[in-house]
Amino acid sequence: MKEITVLELKKLMDEKADFQLIDVRRKDEYDFANLNGELITLDEVPQNIEKIHRDKKVIMQCRSGKRSADAIAYLEQNHGFDNLYNLKGGILAWSDEVDPTVPKY
């Protein structure tokens, strides 16, 4: 599974690169703290395949990286995606390494 660090994600954001950021956490977690990604909860991923781009880099994130890794494994194994990157450490790493104002839980 391909991974991207929070510092690499920050660089992509600063450069205004063309990529899709998908947050697979629950809505209450997203409402508490988010990185402005598109919310597609882990349990909604199978019903929302068409919302996930195949023609550009897609970064999936959650709190620590486990749920996003599960989503990527599902999409790669069952739907042939090859453009997915897991955000290593998730929003916790973002808070630790990029923006400490993002609350941790």
Secondary structure per residue as TSV (DSSP state, phi and psi in degrees):
chain	resnum	aa	ss	phi	psi
A	1	M	-	360.0	133.1
A	2	K	-	-78.9	143.1
A	3	E	E	-126.9	159.5
A	4	I	E	-135.5	141.6
A	5	T	-	-85.2	164.6
A	6	V	H	-65.0	-32.0
A	7	L	H	-68.8	-36.6
A	8	E	H	-67.1	-39.6
A	9	L	H	-63.5	-43.9
A	10	K	H	-58.1	-41.7
A	11	K	H	-62.6	-43.9
A	12	L	H	-60.5	-41.8
A	13	M	H	-64.3	-45.0
A	14	D	H	-62.9	-35.4
A	15	E	T	-82.0	-4.3
A	16	K	T	55.2	41.7
A	17	A	-	-65.3	157.9
A	18	D	S	-90.1	100.9
A	19	F	E	-150.3	166.7
A	20	Q	E	-114.3	131.0
A	21	L	E	-110.4	121.5
A	22	I	E	-118.2	128.8
A	23	D	E	-102.2	121.8
A	24	V	-	-102.5	11.9
A	25	R	S	-76.4	173.2
A	26	R	-	-69.2	158.1
A	27	K	H	-60.3	-38.5
A	28	D	H	-65.7	-34.5
A	29	E	H	-68.1	-43.8
A	30	Y	H	-60.6	-43.0
A	31	D	H	-65.0	-30.2
A	32	F	H	-73.5	-42.9
A	33	A	S	-160.9	131.4
A	34	N	-	-151.3	167.4
A	35	L	-	-107.9	21.2
A	36	N	S	66.6	27.1
A	37	G	-	-81.2	173.0
A	38	E	E	-82.0	128.3
A	39	L	E	-84.3	114.6
A	40	I	-	-134.1	98.5
A	41	T	-	-60.2	154.8
A	42	L	G	-52.3	-43.7
A	43	D	G	-73.3	-12.9
A	44	E	G	-95.9	-7.5
A	45	V	G	-55.7	-48.2
A	46	P	G	-59.0	-29.6
A	47	Q	G	-88.1	-2.6
A	48	N	G	-126.7	29.2
A	49	I	G	-54.6	-39.7
A	50	E	G	-66.4	-17.6
A	51	K	G	-83.5	-11.4
A	52	I	S	-96.2	119.9
A	53	H	-	-66.6	147.2
A	54	R	S	-112.0	-10.1
A	55	D	S	-106.3	11.5
A	56	K	S	-155.6	170.9
A	57	K	E	-63.7	131.8
A	58	V	E	-119.8	122.5
A	59	I	E	-107.1	125.7
A	60	M	E	-109.2	138.7
A	61	Q	E	-141.3	156.3
A	62	C	-	-145.7	-151.1
A	63	R	S	-73.5	-48.0
A	64	S	S	-126.8	-11.8
A	65	G	S	115.6	-9.5
A	66	K	H	-75.0	-51.3
A	67	R	H	-66.3	-38.2
A	68	S	H	-66.2	-36.2
A	69	A	H	-63.4	-40.5
A	70	D	H	-62.9	-42.1
A	71	A	H	-63.1	-43.5
A	72	I	H	-64.4	-45.2
A	73	A	H	-57.1	-44.9
A	74	Y	H	-60.4	-48.9
A	75	L	H	-66.7	-38.7
A	76	E	H	-69.0	-43.8
A	77	Q	H	-74.8	-36.4
A	78	N	H	-102.7	-18.6
A	79	H	H	-131.3	6.2
A	80	G	-	70.8	20.6
A	81	F	-	-67.3	142.1
A	82	D	-	-135.3	14.5
A	83	N	-	-120.2	24.2
A	84	L	E	-102.7	140.3
A	85	Y	E	-129.6	134.3
A	86	N	E	-90.4	132.2
A	87	L	E	-77.2	107.8
A	88	K	T	-63.8	121.5
A	89	G	T	85.0	-9.0
A	90	G	H	57.7	-154.2
A	91	I	H	-67.4	-24.0
A	92	L	H	-64.2	-43.9
A	93	A	H	-66.2	-37.2
A	94	W	H	-59.1	-46.1
A	95	S	H	-64.0	-39.9
A	96	D	H	-71.8	-40.0
A	97	E	H	-107.9	-21.3
A	98	V	T	-118.3	-54.3
A	99	D	-	-140.8	95.8
A	100	P	T	-67.1	-8.0
A	101	T	T	-78.4	-13.6
A	102	V	S	-74.7	118.0
A	103	P	-	-67.7	144.7
A	104	K	-	-103.1	153.1
A	105	Y	-	-144.9	360.0
